[in-house]
């Protein structure tokens, strides 16, 4: 079952091809393989522990860069949009690169952190009516981890699985949400919702925010499923970087949806 996360789809949707990226063995290597013990492989397969460790490393880099972005945005506001563009370019490179690259993944974490730090500062200023209110940032972070924990618990207990029906429902919902979000962006350019687009419209905006949070949270189930399949397929250990990257992309999406919801709620007080 394919995840809608393009990062995980790159290798995990077709694990039977995952080891075809290596160069063909030489005659000497073939002889060593023939003489060696049966069933041995040269590449260690990835494990769940590998994914956890790589995700933790990415998180540390992202948080450190976010702190820098938070402090830099007041003097260099352009850094937010520049970091966003660079992070997007790096994300595309990671997705389409044949072999997982730890360097690109960590660079993505750094630039994505700069973007999130600066954007979080702006949201905090909006929620505090001109005075920075970092409380909503903390609330969004806590909410992200709580949602992640709940989804993981539900997945591990078997109450939520990436069944064909669940996946089709998620695909339809996310495509619809993307269309609405793009339409909202165009509307925001014309001042609809006070610059928030449809998200700034009373009632409708809050509903869209809640839907966005729910979609981001439930998409974690698809990611968990693809990672589990990758481990079962014994993908190379390096692919744990791609798995960690895929999880981070979803968590960033979830955090941004929560942050927007909290900013709108606090900005209306």
PyMOL commands that set and color helices and strands:
alter all, ss='L'
color gray80, all
select helices_A, chain A and resi 6-12+15-21+27-35+48-72+78-96+102-127+135-157+164-189+192-195+197-200+204-232+239-267
alter helices_A, ss='H'
color red, helices_A
deselect
rebuild
show_as cartoon
